[in-house]
Amino acid sequence: MKNYKLKLFIILMKENRWGIISFFLATSFYVALAYFSAEERVRVECTVTDKGVSFSETGNIPNVRCKLDNGVTIVVSNKSRHYDIDDVIFVNTRKSNINP
């Protein structure tokens, strides 16, 4: 019985080889694209300028808008009730936001 299942498996692989090959090619292309387009992230200080700008995707948690030292504004997914305006918080951001 095991021999029959092995033969059936080999036949199915031969029939679907282009589908399997294209699946692995598409997956490897996506992984390579994500890997090479990823940008280095750094942790920097940010000054809170506005609370409750928009709400998070997962629920009714208001986000915080803060401004970096070079003037770039970022929306940060933090609970705004923990912060006051003009508080300095640490955020993770892309390196391009620091050096525009």
Summary of the structure (lengths in Angstrom):
residues: 100
radius of gyration: 24.3
end to end distance: 65.7
largest distance: 72.9
contacts: 226
relative contact order: 0.17
helix: 42%
strand: 32%
